[in-house]
Amino acid sequence: MKKFVLVQLLLMLGIGLFAEGLKSPNEQLELTFSLKNGKPSYQLTYKNKMVVKESHLGFELKEGKDLLSGFEVSAVDRSSFDENWQPVWGEWKEIRNHYNEMAVTLTQSETERVMLIRFRLFDDGLGFRYEFPEQGKLSYFVIKEERTQFAMAGDHKAFWIPGDYDTQEYDYTESKLSEIRGLMEKAVTPNASQTPFSDTGVQTALMMKSDDGIYINIHEAALVEYACMHLDLDDKTMVFESHLTPDAIGDKGYMQAPCSSPWRTVIVSDDAADILMSNITLNLNEPCAYEDVSWIKPVKYIGVWWEMITGKGSWSYTNLPSVKLGQTDYSKTIPNGTHSANNEKVKRYIDFAAEHGFDAVLVEGWNEGWEDWFGKSKDYVFDFVTPYPDFDVAMLRDYAKSKGVRIMMHHETSGSVRNYERHMDKAYQFMKDNNYNSVKSGYVGDIIPRGEYHYGQWMVNHYLHAVTKAAEYGVMVNAHEAVRPTGLCRTYPNLIGNESARGTEYESFGGNNVNHTTILPFTRLIGGPMDYTPGIFEPDVSQYNPNNGSKVRTTIARQLALYVTMYSPLQMAADLPETYAKHMDAFQFIKDVAIDWDDTKILEAEPGDYITYARKEKGSSNWFVGRTNDEQQRVSKIKFDFLTPGKKYIATVYSDAKDAHWETNPKAYEIKKYAVSNKSKLSQMCVPGGGYAISIIEVKDKKEFKGLKRL
């Protein structure tokens, strides 16, 4: 208090400087907030090394004086917080939320408007947001632009995708910050969208590494009633500045006090594993909004999907006209009479799911209208309850129920959001009446009403409305083409998955970069789980469709590893049952691997190169390990010291064969069993585009070790 009074006195004397510091609980991170001549700014250091240099804060408004300068400090409030909370599902049974907080209240002397900036400093990073309390001088206002800066301390290596307003379905580019401008010219928009993006703008979560080995991740948390943030880079000064997604007339946000912005996050460490282990994004969200969560369950599923993505089958009951999705021209690839969502085929998938212990079968293309949407009218809208003639809803509902399996609903909105909202209650009630408890929703195409973007404030509000409305009917939501996650699954755990990135489907549209899955956990997954749809065992797409020459850039062993490295409580075995029938020994891992966890460890990690996870199954002593590798052959060396001392386990290792390679020999794998304990070590070769997966099962009877090699 004495320091605060002294600083206020100095301000009154005209010196014009206010500075206040905040340290993380372990004192390795230090934030400094400054007010220089009425302009607010902050900086961040880690172990006395500069991470974020002096960076300005505030807003440019559409009308009236901007909230950038002319401020005085009215109050500084400090607090600390430390709790453990249990997620409904997740990577850990329990999560610690421990931070020191500083809330700085600013008053703009000329207008008497009040803006509070709340900083929370955790051991692994910083979160801060703007708050506007109820006040007489500022009620309703329109944001022209948020001017939050992140001034980098060097020309860092970065893993980035362009700042598109409508899609995140890009391969990541690895480059220096100074190289982004030149490389942006080579970025190709993956969909038909013509969304403009800045020649220096990138999307979050943005992953970086400094020359001296500091890992930095910039993202946002709790994106609610606000536009999604992109980052514009001044590559002369290495300063990022926030760039919000506009609406149809160019405005960035409509605000009414009391209100707040999302949290802006900076995760920092000198160990890449700490970035993956950080729970800042979840901790900055509100606790669960539901009293009863018993209906929210992780889901392992199969589906009538990959054959349509590859062009072997069709969404439409009748012949599709000429249509291009991604890089695939379906007028050339889909033969006549190949509607995938038919009674006979869906029953076979239900049988396969029941036989192998899967929870659900996703069926896309079950409802009328696909041929109209793809061909006759871009404005076609679905009603979400009218099936094609060859899809008997009641019969399949009862058949699935008799097998202990559910069918997963699919709602393609065709971007017509108002239409979806008009039908939403009816659609969710239809699901409830027919034993569906989860839905994959899609937002393919330009948003209707015209001019709105997928990541603008209007659509952000819609996505959350869809989730909360679904909860009224006991429905879990897996939204594709939606805004990237920002940890809202803590508050609304029926949001069990999102796509919001370039997923497996692009392996049929020309392929993903070989290192793609070594980057996504550092970027897209920082905000929440991804429905990546792994498990492709036939990398040669032409085996399903002779007219599609795509190659899935992976080995089978790495496809298994993705069930561990690409966290999601919603995991799909994406390939066809007849393909799995050829590799039932490898398919065993997909059957065994858990989808909900008590504990998670990072054994090895380097963005763009490799990641090795170990996870403990919830409520069990079983562990599962997954390693995804980039295009370089490497040797993975791990210890099993995460296992319980004194206990014995059998480890089944699913690895690349010596001659395996994602391009020349992707289906070559080996399966070996070992006796292991917490003292065991493994040195495992990983081929280009490869990896490995391990199931580790506790053994009570030592006789089961007979004949097994000990690691």
C-alpha positions in Angstrom: 0.0 0.0 0.0 2.9 2.4 0.8 4.4 1.7 -2.6 1.1 2.3 -4.3 0.6 5.7 -2.5 4.2 6.7 -3.3 3.8 5.9 -7.0 0.5 7.8 -7.1 2.3 10.8 -5.6 5.0 10.6 -8.2 2.3 10.6 -10.9 0.7 13.6 -9.4 4.1 15.4 -9.5 4.2 14.8 -13.3 6.7 12.0 -13.6 4.1 10.0 -15.5 5.3 6.5 -14.7 3.6 3.7 -12.8 5.1 0.2 -12.6 3.9 -2.8 -10.6 5.3 -6.3 -10.6 3.8 -9.8 -10.2 5.6 -13.1 -9.8 4.5 -16.6 -10.4 4.1 -19.0 -7.4 7.5 -20.5 -8.2 9.0 -17.0 -8.9 10.4 -18.1 -12.3 8.0 -15.9 -14.3 7.7 -12.2 -13.6 5.2 -9.7 -15.1 5.6 -6.0 -15.0 2.7 -3.7 -15.7 3.5 -0.1 -16.6 1.6 3.1 -17.2 3.7 5.5 -19.1 2.2 8.9 -19.8 -1.3 7.3 -19.6 -0.6 4.4 -21.9 -0.8 0.8 -20.3 1.7 -1.8 -21.2 3.2 -5.1 -19.8 6.3 -7.2 -20.1 7.1 -10.8 -19.1 10.4 -12.5 -18.1 11.2 -16.2 -17.5 14.2 -17.0 -15.3 15.4 -13.4 -15.9 15.2 -13.8 -19.6 12.9 -11.5 -21.6 10.0 -13.3 -23.2 7.6 -10.5 -24.0 9.2 -7.0 -24.2 7.2 -3.9 -23.4 3.8 -4.4 -25.2 0.9 -2.0 -25.3 -2.6 -2.7 -24.3 -6.1 -1.3 -25.1 -8.8 -0.8 -27.7 -9.6 1.3 -30.7 -13.3 2.1 -30.7 -15.7 2.8 -33.6 -17.0 5.9 -31.9 -15.7 8.1 -29.1 -12.2 8.3 -27.6 -10.1 5.2 -27.9 -9.2 3.2 -24.8 -5.5 3.4 -25.5 -4.2 6.3 -23.5 -5.1 9.0 -21.0 -5.4 6.5 -18.2 -4.7 6.8 -14.5 -4.4 3.9 -12.0 -7.3 3.9 -9.7 -6.6 0.7 -7.8 -4.3 -2.4 -7.8 -5.7 -5.5 -6.1 -3.7 -8.6 -5.5 -4.7 -12.1 -4.6 -3.5 -15.7 -4.8 -5.5 -18.8 -5.6 -4.8 -22.5 -5.3 -7.2 -25.4 -5.8 -7.5 -28.9 -7.3 -10.5 -29.7 -9.5 -11.6 -32.8 -11.3 -12.7 -32.6 -15.0 -15.6 -34.7 -16.2 -13.1 -36.3 -18.7 -9.6 -35.4 -19.6 -5.9 -36.1 -19.5 -5.7 -36.0 -15.8 -8.0 -37.1 -13.0 -7.2 -33.9 -11.1 -5.9 -30.5 -12.2 -4.2 -27.9 -10.1 -5.2 -24.3 -10.6 -2.5 -22.2 -8.9 -1.8 -18.6 -9.7 -1.0 -15.1 -8.3 -3.3 -12.4 -9.6 -3.0 -8.6 -10.0 -6.0 -6.6 -11.1 -5.2 -3.0 -12.3 -8.2 -0.6 -12.5 -7.6 2.2 -14.9 -9.7 5.4 -15.3 -9.5 7.5 -18.4 -9.4 11.0 -16.9 -11.0 12.8 -19.8 -14.0 10.5 -20.2 -14.2 9.0 -16.7 -14.5 5.5 -18.3 -13.1 2.6 -16.3 -11.2 -0.4 -17.7 -9.7 -3.2 -15.5 -6.9 -5.4 -16.7 -6.7 -8.7 -14.8 -3.4 -10.6 -14.8 -3.0 -14.2 -13.6 0.5 -15.6 -13.4 0.9 -19.3 -13.2 4.1 -21.3 -12.9 3.9 -22.1 -16.7 2.6 -18.9 -18.1 0.5 -15.8 -18.1 -3.2 -15.1 -18.7 -4.7 -11.6 -18.8 -8.0 -10.1 -20.0 -9.8 -6.7 -20.1 -12.9 -6.2 -17.9 -15.4 -3.4 -18.1 -17.5 -3.0 -14.9 -21.0 -1.5 -14.9 -20.5 2.2 -15.0 -22.3 5.4 -16.0 -19.7 6.6 -18.6 -19.4 3.4 -20.6 -22.3 1.2 -21.4 -22.6 0.0 -25.0 -19.6 0.3 -27.3 -18.3 -1.1 -30.6 -14.8 -2.4 -31.0 -12.9 -1.2 -34.1 -9.9 -3.2 -33.1 -8.2 -4.7 -30.1 -4.7 -3.4 -29.8 -3.0 -6.0 -27.6 0.6 -6.5 -28.4 3.0 -9.4 -27.9 6.5 -8.0 -28.5 8.9 -10.9 -29.0 12.5 -10.7 -27.8 14.0 -12.2 -31.0 13.4 -13.6 -34.4 12.1 -16.9 -33.1 11.4 -20.1 -35.0 7.6 -20.4 -35.4 5.0 -23.0 -36.4 2.2 -21.1 -38.0 -0.8 -21.1 -40.3 -2.2 -18.0 -42.1 -4.7 -15.7 -40.4 -7.8 -16.9 -42.3 -11.3 -15.9 -40.9 -13.0 -19.1 -42.1 -10.7 -22.1 -41.9 -7.8 -23.5 -40.0 -7.3 -26.4 -42.4 -3.7 -25.6 -43.4 -0.5 -27.5 -43.1 1.8 -25.7 -40.7 4.8 -23.8 -41.9 8.0 -23.8 -39.8 10.1 -20.7 -40.3 11.7 -17.7 -38.6 9.3 -14.9 -37.8 11.1 -12.7 -40.3 10.3 -15.2 -43.0 6.6 -15.3 -42.6 5.8 -12.4 -45.0 7.6 -14.1 -47.9 6.3 -17.6 -47.2 2.7 -16.3 -46.9 2.5 -16.0 -50.6 2.8 -19.8 -50.9 0.0 -20.4 -48.5 -3.0 -21.9 -50.4 -6.5 -21.6 -49.0 -7.6 -25.3 -48.5 -11.3 -24.8 -49.2 -13.3 -22.9 -51.7 -13.4 -19.9 -49.3 -12.0 -16.7 -50.6 -11.4 -15.2 -47.2 -8.7 -12.6 -47.2 -5.8 -12.8 -44.8 -3.1 -10.4 -43.9 0.3 -11.1 -45.5 1.8 -11.1 -42.0 -1.2 -12.4 -40.0 -1.2 -15.8 -38.3 -3.6 -17.8 -36.2 -3.3 -18.9 -32.7 -2.3 -21.1 -30.9 1.1 -19.9 -32.2 4.1 -22.0 -31.1 7.6 -20.5 -31.1 11.1 -21.4 -29.9 13.8 -18.8 -29.3 17.5 -19.3 -30.2 18.3 -19.8 -26.6 15.8 -22.6 -26.1 12.7 -20.8 -24.6 9.4 -22.3 -25.9 6.6 -19.7 -26.2 2.9 -20.4 -27.0 0.4 -17.6 -27.6 -3.3 -18.3 -27.6 -6.6 -17.3 -26.0 -8.9 -18.8 -23.4 -12.7 -18.6 -22.7 -13.7 -17.2 -26.1 -17.3 -16.1 -25.3 -19.4 -13.3 -26.9 -16.3 -12.0 -28.6 -14.5 -12.4 -32.0 -11.6 -14.9 -32.4 -8.2 -13.3 -32.3 -5.5 -13.5 -35.0 -2.0 -12.0 -34.7 -0.5 -9.4 -37.1 3.3 -9.3 -37.2 5.5 -6.3 -37.6 8.5 -8.2 -38.8 10.8 -5.2 -38.4 10.2 -5.0 -34.7 9.0 -8.6 -34.1 5.8 -7.2 -32.4 2.6 -9.2 -32.8 -0.7 -7.2 -32.4 -4.1 -8.7 -32.0 -6.4 -8.7 -35.0 -10.0 -9.7 -34.4 -12.3 -11.4 -36.9 -14.7 -8.8 -38.3 -18.4 -9.1 -38.9 -20.3 -8.5 -42.2 -19.7 -4.7 -42.0 -16.2 -4.7 -40.6 -16.9 -4.2 -36.9 -14.9 -6.4 -34.5 -17.2 -6.6 -31.5 -20.4 -5.3 -29.9 -20.0 -4.9 -26.1 -22.2 -3.9 -23.2 -20.8 -3.4 -19.7 -20.4 -5.3 -17.5 -18.4 -7.5 -19.9 -15.0 -8.8 -20.5 -12.7 -10.0 -23.2 -11.3 -13.6 -23.5 -8.1 -14.3 -21.7 -4.9 -13.8 -23.7 -2.4 -16.5 -22.9 1.4 -16.8 -23.0 2.7 -20.3 -22.0 6.5 -20.3 -21.4 9.1 -22.9 -20.5 12.6 -24.0 -21.4 11.2 -27.6 -21.8 8.9 -28.3 -24.7 7.1 -30.9 -22.5 5.8 -28.2 -20.2 3.9 -26.6 -23.1 2.0 -29.8 -23.7 1.5 -30.3 -19.9 0.1 -26.8 -19.3 -3.5 -26.5 -18.2 -3.6 -22.7 -18.3 -6.3 -22.7 -21.0 -8.6 -24.9 -19.0 -7.9 -23.1 -15.7 -8.9 -19.7 -17.2 -12.3 -21.1 -18.0 -15.2 -21.2 -15.5 -16.1 -24.4 -13.6 -18.6 -26.9 -15.0 -22.0 -25.3 -15.7 -24.0 -28.5 -15.2 -25.0 -30.1 -12.0 -25.6 -33.5 -13.6 -22.9 -34.8 -15.8 -23.6 -38.5 -15.7 -24.8 -38.4 -19.3 -21.5 -37.1 -20.6 -19.3 -40.1 -21.6 -16.2 -40.4 -23.7 -16.9 -42.2 -27.0 -14.9 -44.6 -29.2 -16.6 -45.0 -32.5 -16.4 -46.1 -36.1 -18.3 -44.7 -39.0 -19.5 -44.6 -42.6 -17.1 -41.7 -43.4 -13.7 -42.7 -44.8 -15.2 -44.4 -47.9 -17.1 -41.2 -48.7 -14.0 -39.0 -48.1 -11.9 -41.2 -50.4 -14.7 -41.2 -53.1 -15.5 -44.9 -52.7 -19.0 -44.0 -51.6 -21.4 -41.0 -51.6 -23.3 -38.8 -49.1 -26.1 -38.6 -51.6 -28.9 -41.2 -52.3 -29.0 -40.0 -56.0 -26.1 -39.2 -58.3 -24.0 -36.1 -57.3 -23.4 -33.5 -59.9 -20.0 -32.0 -60.5 -18.6 -30.9 -57.1 -15.2 -30.3 -55.7 -14.4 -30.8 -52.0 -10.8 -30.1 -51.1 -8.7 -31.4 -53.9 -11.2 -34.1 -55.0 -13.5 -33.6 -57.9 -16.4 -35.9 -57.0 -18.0 -35.8 -60.4 -15.0 -37.9 -61.6 -14.5 -40.1 -58.6 -18.0 -41.2 -57.3 -19.6 -44.0 -59.3 -23.4 -44.3 -59.5 -25.4 -46.0 -56.9 -22.9 -45.8 -54.0 -24.9 -44.2 -51.2 -23.0 -45.2 -48.1 -25.7 -44.6 -45.5 -27.9 -47.5 -46.4 -29.5 -50.0 -44.1 -27.4 -53.0 -45.0 -24.1 -51.2 -44.7 -24.9 -49.5 -41.5 -26.0 -52.8 -39.9 -22.6 -54.3 -40.9 -20.9 -51.4 -39.1 -23.1 -51.8 -36.1 -22.2 -55.5 -36.0 -18.5 -54.7 -36.2 -18.8 -52.1 -33.5 -20.6 -54.5 -31.2 -18.1 -57.3 -31.8 -15.1 -55.1 -31.0 -16.4 -53.1 -28.2 -17.0 -49.7 -29.8 -19.6 -47.3 -28.4 -21.1 -45.8 -31.6 -21.3 -45.7 -35.4 -21.3 -42.3 -37.1 -23.5 -42.2 -40.1 -23.2 -39.2 -42.5 -25.3 -38.7 -45.6 -28.4 -40.2 -43.9 -30.7 -37.3 -44.6 -32.2 -35.8 -47.7 -30.7 -32.9 -49.5 -27.0 -33.6 -50.2 -27.4 -33.7 -54.0 -29.2 -30.3 -53.9 -26.6 -28.7 -51.6 -23.6 -30.0 -53.6 -25.1 -29.2 -57.0 -28.3 -27.3 -57.6 -28.1 -24.6 -54.9 -25.4 -23.4 -52.6 -28.2 -22.1 -50.4 -29.8 -25.4 -49.8 -30.8 -26.0 -46.2 -31.4 -29.3 -44.4 -34.2 -30.1 -42.0 -32.2 -32.7 -39.9 -35.0 -35.2 -39.5 -35.9 -36.5 -43.0 -34.0 -39.7 -43.9 -33.2 -41.0 -47.4 -35.4 -44.0 -48.5 -32.7 -46.5 -47.8 -32.1 -45.3 -44.2 -34.7 -46.7 -41.8 -34.3 -44.7 -38.7 -36.5 -46.8 -36.4 -35.2 -50.1 -37.6 -31.5 -49.1 -37.3 -32.2 -47.5 -33.9 -33.7 -50.7 -32.6 -31.0 -52.9 -34.2 -28.2 -50.8 -32.7 -29.8 -50.8 -29.3 -30.1 -54.6 -29.4 -26.3 -54.7 -29.9 -25.5 -52.3 -27.2 -24.3 -49.6 -29.7 -25.6 -46.1 -30.5 -25.7 -44.4 -33.8 -24.0 -41.0 -33.9 -26.0 -38.2 -35.5 -24.6 -36.0 -38.2 -25.9 -32.4 -38.8 -24.4 -30.6 -41.8 -25.7 -27.0 -41.5 -24.3 -26.1 -44.9 -23.3 -22.8 -43.2 -27.0 -21.8 -43.0 -26.9 -21.0 -39.3 -30.3 -19.4 -38.8 -31.9 -22.4 -40.4 -30.0 -24.7 -38.0 -31.1 -22.6 -35.0 -34.8 -22.7 -36.2 -34.6 -26.5 -36.4 -32.4 -27.1 -33.4 -35.0 -28.1 -30.8 -36.7 -30.4 -33.3 -33.4 -31.9 -34.4 -32.3 -32.6 -30.8 -35.6 -34.0 -29.8 -35.5 -36.3 -32.9 -32.1 -37.5 -31.6 -33.5 -38.1 -28.1 -36.5 -40.0 -29.4 -34.2 -42.3 -31.5 -31.5 -43.0 -28.9 -28.8 -40.7 -30.3 -26.7 -39.0 -27.6 -24.0 -37.4 -29.7 -23.8 -35.4 -32.8 -21.1 -34.4 -35.3 -22.1 -31.0 -36.6 -20.6 -29.3 -39.7 -20.3 -25.8 -41.0 -19.0 -26.3 -44.5 -19.2 -23.3 -46.9 -19.8 -19.6 -46.6 -21.8 -18.5 -43.6 -25.4 -17.5 -44.2 -26.3 -14.7 -43.5 -23.8 -13.5 -46.1 -20.7 -11.7 -45.0 -20.4 -13.3 -41.6 -17.3 -15.4 -41.0 -16.8 -18.7 -39.2 -14.7 -17.0 -36.4 -16.6 -13.7 -35.9 -18.5 -12.8 -32.7 -21.8 -13.8 -34.3 -20.7 -17.3 -35.0 -18.8 -17.7 -31.7 -22.1 -17.0 -30.0 -23.9 -19.6 -32.2 -21.4 -22.4 -31.5 -21.9 -22.0 -27.7 -25.6 -21.8 -28.2 -25.6 -25.1 -30.0 -23.7 -26.7 -27.2 -25.9 -25.4 -24.4 -29.1 -26.2 -26.3 -27.8 -29.7 -26.8 -27.2 -30.1 -23.1 -31.0 -29.6 -22.5 -31.5 -32.8 -24.5 -28.6 -34.8 -23.1 -26.6 -34.5 -26.3 -22.8 -34.3 -26.7 -21.4 -32.2 -29.5 -18.5 -32.7 -31.9 -18.4 -29.5 -34.0 -16.4 -29.4 -37.3 -15.5 -26.2 -39.1 -16.2 -24.3 -35.9 -13.9 -21.8 -34.2 -10.8 -23.2 -32.6 -11.3 -24.4 -29.0 -10.3 -22.2 -26.1 -10.9 -24.5 -23.1 -14.7 -24.1 -23.0 -15.0 -27.9 -22.6 -14.2 -27.3 -18.9 -17.4 -25.3 -18.4 -19.5 -27.2 -21.0 -18.1 -30.8 -21.0 -20.7 -32.0 -23.5 -18.4 -30.2 -26.0 -16.5 -33.5 -26.4 -14.7 -32.7 -29.6 -13.9 -30.2 -32.4 -12.2 -30.5 -35.7 -11.0 -26.9 -36.2 -7.7 -27.9 -38.0 -6.5 -29.9 -40.9 -7.5 -33.5 -40.0 -7.1 -36.9 -41.5 -9.6 -36.2 -44.3 -6.9 -34.2 -46.1 -4.9 -37.4 -46.4 -7.4 -38.2 -49.1 -7.2 -34.7 -50.6 -3.5 -34.8 -51.4 -2.0 -35.5 -48.0 -0.8 -33.7 -44.8 2.8 -32.9 -44.1 4.6 -35.8 -42.5 5.4 -33.7 -39.4 1.8 -32.5 -39.0 1.0 -34.6 -36.0 4.2 -33.5 -34.3 3.0 -29.9 -34.4 -0.8 -30.1 -33.7 -0.4 -31.0 -29.9 1.6 -27.8 -29.6 -0.9 -25.6 -31.5 -4.4 -26.8 -32.1 -4.7 -29.1 -29.0 -3.6 -26.3 -26.6 -7.3 -25.2 -26.6 -9.0 -28.6 -26.3 -9.3 -32.0 -27.9 -9.5 -32.6 -31.6 -11.5 -35.2 -33.6 -8.6 -36.0 -35.8 -10.1 -39.4 -36.9 -6.9 -41.6 -36.9 -6.6 -45.3 -37.5 -6.0 -45.4 -41.3 -4.5 -48.8 -42.1 -4.6 -48.6 -46.0 -2.4 -45.6 -46.9 -3.0 -46.1 -50.6 -6.3 -44.3 -51.2 -6.5 -45.7 -54.8 -7.3 -49.1 -53.2 -10.7 -47.6 -52.4 -11.1 -45.3 -55.4 -8.9 -45.8 -58.5 -9.4 -42.2 -59.5 -8.0 -40.9 -56.2 -4.2 -41.0 -56.1 -3.6 -39.6 -52.6 -1.2 -41.3 -50.2 -1.7 -41.2 -46.4 1.7 -40.0 -45.2 2.1 -42.3 -42.2 2.9 -45.8 -41.2 0.4 -48.1 -39.5 2.4 -48.0 -36.3 2.1 -44.2 -36.2 -1.7 -44.4 -36.8 -1.9 -46.4 -33.6 0.3 -43.9 -31.7 -2.1 -41.1 -32.6 -4.7 -42.5 -30.2 -2.3 -41.5 -27.4 -0.6 -38.4 -28.8 -3.7 -36.7 -30.3 -5.8 -36.4 -27.1 -9.6 -36.7 -27.4 -12.4 -38.2 -25.4 -13.9 -38.8 -28.8 -11.8 -41.3 -30.8 -12.7 -42.8 -34.2 -11.3 -45.9 -35.9 -11.6 -44.2 -39.2 -10.8 -46.9 -41.7 -13.2 -49.5 -43.2 -14.0 -52.8 -41.3 -12.8 -54.9 -44.2 -9.4 -53.2 -44.0 -9.1 -53.8 -40.2 -10.0 -57.5 -40.8 -6.6 -57.8 -42.6 -4.7 -56.5 -39.7 -6.5 -57.7 -36.6 -3.3 -58.0 -34.6 -2.6 -54.3 -35.0 -6.3 -53.4 -34.6 -6.1 -54.9 -31.1 -4.3 -51.7 -29.9 -7.3 -49.6 -31.1 -9.6 -51.9 -29.2 -7.5 -51.8 -26.0 -6.5 -48.1 -25.8 -8.3 -45.9 -23.4 -10.0 -42.6 -24.1 -10.2 -41.2 -20.6 -7.2 -40.8 -18.4 -6.0 -40.5 -14.7 -2.5 -39.2 -15.6 -0.4 -38.0 -18.5 3.4 -37.9 -18.9 5.5 -36.4 -21.7 8.5 -38.7 -22.2 10.0 -36.8 -25.2 9.0 -33.7 -27.1 10.2 -31.3 -29.7 7.7 -29.4 -31.9 7.9 -30.4 -35.5 10.1 -33.4 -34.8 8.6 -35.9 -32.3 6.4 -36.4 -29.3 6.1 -39.3 -26.9 3.2 -39.5 -24.5 2.5 -42.0 -21.7 -1.1 -42.0 -20.3 -2.7 -44.0 -17.4 -6.2 -45.3 -18.1 -8.8 -43.8 -15.8 -9.7 -46.2 -13.0 -7.1 -48.7 -14.0 -3.4 -49.6 -13.6 -3.0 -49.9 -17.4 -0.7 -47.4 -19.3 -0.5 -46.6 -23.0 2.4 -45.0 -24.8 2.4 -43.3 -28.2 5.2 -41.8 -30.3 4.7 -39.8 -33.5 7.7 -39.0 -35.6 8.5 -36.6 -38.4 10.1 -37.3 -41.8 13.5 -38.0 -40.2 14.5 -41.5 -38.9 15.1 -41.3 -35.2 15.7 -43.5 -32.2 13.3 -43.0 -29.3 14.7 -43.6 -25.8 12.3 -43.8 -22.9 12.1 -45.0 -19.3 9.2 -46.8 -17.7 9.8 -45.0 -14.4 6.1 -43.7 -14.5 5.0 -47.3 -13.6 4.2 -48.2 -10.0 7.3 -49.5 -8.1 7.1 -53.2 -7.3 4.4 -54.0 -9.8 5.0 -56.2 -13.0 3.6 -55.5 -16.4 3.4 -56.9 -19.9 4.2 -54.3 -22.6 3.0 -55.0 -26.1 5.0 -52.8 -28.5 3.5 -52.0 -31.9 6.4 -50.6 -33.9 7.6 -49.9 -37.4 9.4 -52.7 -39.1 13.1 -52.0 -39.9 12.2 -51.5 -43.6 9.1 -49.5 -43.0 8.7 -46.0 -44.5 5.6 -43.8 -44.8 6.1 -43.5 -48.6 7.6 -46.8 -49.7 6.5 -49.4 -47.1 3.9 -47.9 -44.8 2.2 -51.1 -43.7 5.3 -52.9 -42.4 5.0 -53.2 -38.6 6.1 -55.5 -35.8 4.4 -56.5 -32.6 6.5 -57.7 -29.6 5.8 -58.4 -26.0 8.1 -57.7 -23.0 8.1 -58.1 -19.3 8.5 -54.6 -17.8 8.7 -52.7 -14.5 9.3 -49.2 -13.4 13.1 -49.8 -13.9 12.7 -50.8 -17.6 14.1 -48.8 -20.5 13.3 -48.9 -24.2 15.3 -47.9 -27.2 13.0 -47.9 -30.3 13.8 -47.0 -33.9 11.2 -44.8 -35.6 11.2 -44.6 -39.4 10.3 -41.5 -41.4 6.6 -40.8 -40.9 6.4 -43.6 -38.3 6.2 -44.1 -34.6 5.1 -46.7 -32.1 2.4 -47.5 -29.6 2.6 -49.6 -26.4 0.0 -51.1 -24.2 1.2 -51.8 -20.7 -1.0 -54.1 -18.7 -0.4 -55.0 -15.0 0.1 -58.7 -14.4 -0.8 -60.5 -11.2 0.4 -63.9 -12.1 4.2 -64.1 -12.8 3.5 -67.2 -15.0 2.3 -64.9 -17.7 5.9 -63.7 -18.0 7.0 -67.1 -19.2 9.1 -66.8 -22.4 9.0 -63.0 -22.4 12.1 -60.9 -22.8 12.6 -58.4 -19.9 13.4 -54.8 -20.7 
